[in-house]
Amino acid sequence: MKGVLFLPRTIFIGGAITALFLLAALLSFIWTPHDVTGVAIAQKLRPPFGDFILGTDHFGRDLLSMVMVGARVSLAVALVAVGIGMGLGVPLGLAAAARPNAWWSDAIMRLNDLIFAFPALVIAILITASFGASALNAIIAIGIFNIPVFARLSRGAALALWQREFILSARVCGKSDLRISAEHILPNIANILIVQGTIQFSLGILAEAGLSYVGLGAQPPLPSWGRMLADAQTMVSFAPHLALVPGLAIVLAVLGLNLLGDGLRDVMDPRLKERQA
């Protein structure tokens, strides 16, 4: 029906799941059911649905509290890393698209290819070998890996716009490449960047969990979902909840962001809007 805004169910489901984790992360700054750093051996390996909703680990720490704080770590690392990738990658992509035949444009894209050749884990190993393992170094590693993603995306989308009539009119008016990129190109590719940002956000959570799993992410006593999985791998046979709780947290967080990204893509797709009109 004309004039009715089409919002797919995925955007509501994904938004609700993502909002739940965001609220848990924010709440963990001021309150958790139990102290995540306190050790209570007498309470160790308690099953879920007793005094502890999600049970306890081998040190007697409350898993619900650890998941809440772990959400803070995972979301913060992924968000800042995506911000680094977008903040550096988009300007590089726009600059390369403005002058596609310039030598520095080709140099930017070859540098992006070089970064793509090294996964985030390899970059993290190189960084931690020099500066030590920490959440900050995990952010840097994931952020560096995100730069070529946004650079390629923004360059490809911008190249198609530089041949449009309104861009040629802006050039005739004497506007510089920088001003055209900021005033005309960037607003027209913002929807693509937003959708890609949600996807990279979910991938950032997976990357942070993977780095923490191998000991390259957030360090104790700060809980992280990846390290919770690593600690649980030798106790799965008699305490499966130790692996199920952080595993489900990772799955749900990534699923929520992917559903949100799919919903945003559907809403922002002009062709879909025409079909719904």
C-alpha positions in Angstrom: 0.0 0.0 0.0 1.3 3.4 -1.0 2.6 5.5 1.9 2.9 2.6 4.3 6.4 2.0 5.7 7.5 -1.6 5.3 9.4 -2.9 8.2 10.4 -6.6 8.0 10.1 -8.8 11.0 13.8 -9.4 11.0 14.5 -5.8 12.0 12.2 -6.2 15.1 13.6 -9.6 16.1 17.2 -8.6 15.5 16.7 -5.2 17.2 15.2 -6.9 20.3 18.0 -9.4 20.7 20.6 -6.7 20.1 18.9 -4.3 22.6 18.8 -7.1 25.2 22.6 -7.6 25.0 23.2 -3.8 25.0 21.0 -3.4 28.1 22.9 -6.3 29.9 26.2 -4.7 29.0 25.1 -1.3 30.3 23.6 -2.8 33.4 26.8 -4.6 34.2 28.5 -1.3 34.8 26.4 -0.6 37.9 25.1 -4.0 38.9 25.6 -7.8 38.5 23.9 -10.5 40.5 27.2 -11.6 42.0 30.9 -10.4 42.0 32.5 -11.7 38.8 36.0 -11.5 40.4 35.1 -13.3 43.6 36.2 -16.9 44.1 33.8 -19.2 46.0 35.1 -22.8 45.7 32.2 -24.1 47.9 29.8 -22.9 45.1 31.8 -24.3 42.2 30.1 -26.1 39.2 26.6 -25.4 40.4 24.0 -26.4 37.8 21.6 -23.8 36.3 18.2 -22.9 37.8 19.2 -23.2 41.4 20.6 -20.4 43.5 22.4 -19.3 40.4 20.2 -18.9 37.3 22.9 -20.0 34.8 25.0 -21.9 37.3 28.6 -21.3 38.4 32.0 -22.1 36.9 34.9 -24.1 38.4 35.9 -21.1 40.6 32.3 -20.7 41.9 31.7 -17.5 39.9 28.2 -16.7 38.7 27.9 -17.4 35.0 25.1 -14.8 34.5 27.2 -12.1 35.9 30.1 -13.2 33.7 28.0 -13.2 30.6 26.7 -9.7 31.4 30.3 -8.4 31.8 31.4 -10.4 28.8 28.7 -8.7 26.7 30.3 -5.4 27.7 33.7 -6.5 26.6 32.6 -8.1 23.3 30.3 -5.3 22.3 32.8 -2.6 23.2 35.7 -4.3 21.3 33.5 -4.9 18.2 32.0 -1.4 18.2 35.3 0.4 18.6 36.9 -1.9 16.0 34.1 -1.2 13.5 34.5 2.5 14.2 38.2 2.3 13.4 37.5 0.4 10.2 34.8 2.8 9.1 36.6 5.9 10.2 39.7 5.1 8.2 38.4 2.9 5.5 35.6 5.1 4.2 37.8 8.2 3.6 40.4 6.0 1.9 37.7 4.5 -0.4 36.2 7.9 -1.2 39.6 9.3 -2.0 40.4 6.4 -4.3 37.1 6.7 -6.1 37.6 10.5 -6.6 40.7 9.9 -8.7 40.6 6.3 -9.8 43.5 6.8 -12.3 45.9 8.4 -9.8 48.9 6.5 -8.6 47.9 7.0 -5.0 44.5 5.5 -5.7 46.1 2.3 -6.9 48.4 2.4 -3.9 45.5 2.6 -1.5 43.8 -0.5 -3.1 47.0 -2.5 -3.2 47.6 -1.7 0.5 44.0 -3.0 1.2 44.8 -6.2 -0.7 47.9 -6.6 1.5 45.9 -6.2 4.7 43.3 -8.7 3.4 46.0 -11.3 3.0 46.4 -11.3 6.8 43.4 -12.5 8.9 42.6 -10.7 12.1 44.1 -13.5 14.2 47.5 -13.2 12.4 47.4 -9.4 12.9 46.6 -9.9 16.5 49.5 -12.3 17.0 51.9 -9.8 15.4 50.6 -7.0 17.7 50.5 -9.1 20.9 54.0 -10.4 20.2 55.2 -6.8 20.3 52.9 -5.2 22.9 51.3 -8.0 24.8 47.8 -9.5 24.9 45.0 -7.1 25.9 41.5 -6.0 24.8 43.1 -2.8 23.4 45.3 -4.8 21.1 42.4 -7.0 20.0 40.5 -3.8 19.1 43.5 -2.6 17.0 43.8 -6.0 15.2 40.1 -6.2 14.4 40.0 -2.5 13.4 42.9 -2.9 11.0 41.2 -5.8 9.4 38.0 -3.8 8.9 39.7 -0.9 7.1 39.9 -2.6 3.7 36.4 -3.9 4.0 34.9 -0.4 4.2 37.5 1.0 1.8 36.5 -1.4 -0.9 32.8 -1.0 -0.3 32.9 2.8 -0.3 35.1 2.9 -3.4 32.9 0.6 -5.4 29.7 2.4 -4.4 31.3 5.9 -5.0 32.7 5.0 -8.4 29.2 4.4 -9.7 28.0 7.8 -8.5 30.9 9.9 -9.9 29.4 9.4 -13.4 26.0 10.6 -12.4 24.6 13.9 -13.7 24.2 15.6 -10.3 27.9 14.9 -9.6 28.9 16.4 -13.0 26.7 19.5 -12.2 28.6 19.9 -8.9 31.9 19.8 -10.7 30.7 22.4 -13.2 29.8 24.6 -10.2 33.5 24.4 -9.2 33.2 22.2 -6.1 36.3 20.3 -5.2 36.6 16.5 -5.0 36.7 16.7 -1.2 33.5 18.8 -1.0 31.7 16.6 -3.6 32.6 13.4 -1.6 31.4 14.9 1.6 28.2 16.6 0.4 27.0 14.3 -2.4 28.8 10.9 -2.4 28.8 10.1 1.3 25.1 10.8 2.0 24.2 8.6 -1.0 26.2 5.6 0.2 25.4 6.0 3.9 22.7 3.3 3.8 25.2 0.7 2.4 27.8 1.6 5.0 25.2 1.3 7.8 24.2 -2.2 6.7 27.8 -3.3 6.3 28.6 -1.8 9.7 26.0 -4.1 11.4 27.5 -7.1 9.6 31.0 -6.2 10.6 29.8 -5.6 14.2 28.6 -9.2 14.4 31.9 -10.4 12.8 33.8 -8.3 15.3 32.1 -10.2 18.2 33.1 -13.5 16.6 36.6 -12.2 16.1 36.9 -11.0 19.7 35.6 -14.3 21.0 38.2 -16.1 18.8 41.0 -14.0 20.0 40.0 -14.4 23.7 39.7 -18.1 23.2 43.4 -18.4 22.2 44.4 -15.9 24.9 44.9 -12.8 22.8 41.9 -10.8 23.9 40.7 -9.4 27.2 42.8 -10.7 30.1 41.8 -12.0 33.5 40.1 -11.0 35.8 37.9 -9.4 33.1 35.5 -12.0 31.8 35.1 -12.6 28.1 32.9 -15.1 26.2 35.8 -16.6 24.3 37.9 -17.3 27.4 34.8 -18.7 29.1 34.6 -21.2 26.3 38.4 -22.0 26.5 38.1 -22.6 30.3 35.1 -24.9 29.7 36.6 -27.2 27.1 38.0 -29.7 29.6 34.8 -29.8 31.6 32.2 -30.3 29.0 31.6 -33.9 29.9 30.4 -33.2 33.4 29.5 -29.5 33.3 28.2 -28.8 29.8 26.5 -25.5 30.9 30.0 -24.0 31.2 30.3 -24.1 27.4 26.6 -23.8 26.5 26.1 -20.4 28.3 28.9 -18.4 26.6 28.3 -20.3 23.3 24.7 -19.4 23.2 25.5 -15.8 24.1 27.8 -15.5 21.1 25.3 -17.2 18.8 22.4 -15.0 19.9 24.4 -11.8 19.8 25.7 -12.6 16.2 22.2 -13.8 15.1 20.6 -10.6 16.4 23.0 -8.3 14.6 22.7 -10.3 11.4 18.9 -10.2 11.5 19.1 -6.4 12.2 21.5 -6.0 9.3 19.2 -7.9 6.9 16.2 -5.9 8.1 18.1 -2.6 7.5 19.2 -3.7 4.1 15.6 -4.5 3.2 14.3 -1.2 4.5 17.1 0.9 2.8 16.9 -1.0 -0.6 15.2 1.5 -3.0 14.0 -1.4 -5.2 12.2 -3.0 -2.3 10.6 0.3 -1.4 9.3 0.6 -5.0 7.8 -2.9 -4.8 6.1 -2.1 -1.5 4.7 1.2 -2.8 
